[in-house]
Amino acid sequence: NSCVCSKKSDEQSAKYVGRTPIPFPYYIFTKLMTFPLKLPKEYPPAWMPNPQGFWYSFPAAARCRPGQALGEGNCTWRREASSTL
């Protein structure tokens, strides 16, 4: 975790699903990349907001066991056969 956060914030992050906006284009520099991404100066157009997506974090310790109800035993999230975000 690279966040310099309060103890309360760390506790909440360990218990609840998190979401943060990620502006596009999103890329990661690695040793394997030999070229930087270059975008035209007119991207994105002035009349259009920056495109973005979201990064979700799911704390493993807060995952519900199969058959466990949300909130039971401090679980705050679970996978479903079909999910919508």
CORCORFEN-V247362 format. One record per residue. RES is the residue in three letters. PSI is psi in whole degrees, 0 to 359 (999 if undefined). NEAR is the number of other ideal C-beta (glycine too) atoms within 8 Angstrom. Layout:
BEGIN
res=[RES;RES]
psi=[PSI;PSI]
near=[NEAR;NEAR]
END
This chain:
BEGIN
res=[ASN;SER;CYS;VAL;CYS;SER;LYS;LYS;SER;ASP;GLU;GLN;SER;ALA;LYS;TYR;VAL;GLY;ARG;THR;PRO;ILE;PRO;PHE;PRO;TYR;TYR;ILE;PHE;THR;LYS;LEU;MET;THR;PHE;PRO;LEU;LYS;LEU;PRO;LYS;GLU;TYR;PRO;PRO;ALA;TRP;MET;PRO;ASN;PRO;GLN;GLY;PHE;TRP;TYR;SER;PHE;PRO;ALA;ALA;ALA;ARG;CYS;ARG;PRO;GLY;GLN;ALA;LEU;GLY;GLU;GLY;ASN;CYS;THR;TRP;ARG;ARG;GLU;ALA;SER;SER;THR;LEU]
psi=[122;5;139;90;164;163;319;317;317;319;318;320;331;347;328;153;136;156;134;143;143;114;144;152;142;130;161;132;130;169;335;342;129;359;142;151;126;123;148;149;332;8;133;161;149;330;357;131;158;133;146;160;195;144;124;142;133;107;123;321;339;4;136;142;159;129;352;137;147;135;342;127;30;18;139;355;159;157;148;160;326;126;150;128;999]
near=[5;2;7;2;7;5;5;6;9;11;8;8;13;8;10;9;10;8;8;6;8;9;7;8;5;7;6;4;4;5;3;4;8;3;4;4;6;3;6;4;4;5;6;6;6;4;3;7;4;7;8;8;8;9;8;8;8;8;14;5;6;13;10;12;7;4;3;10;6;9;6;7;6;6;14;11;11;8;3;5;2;4;5;3;4]
END
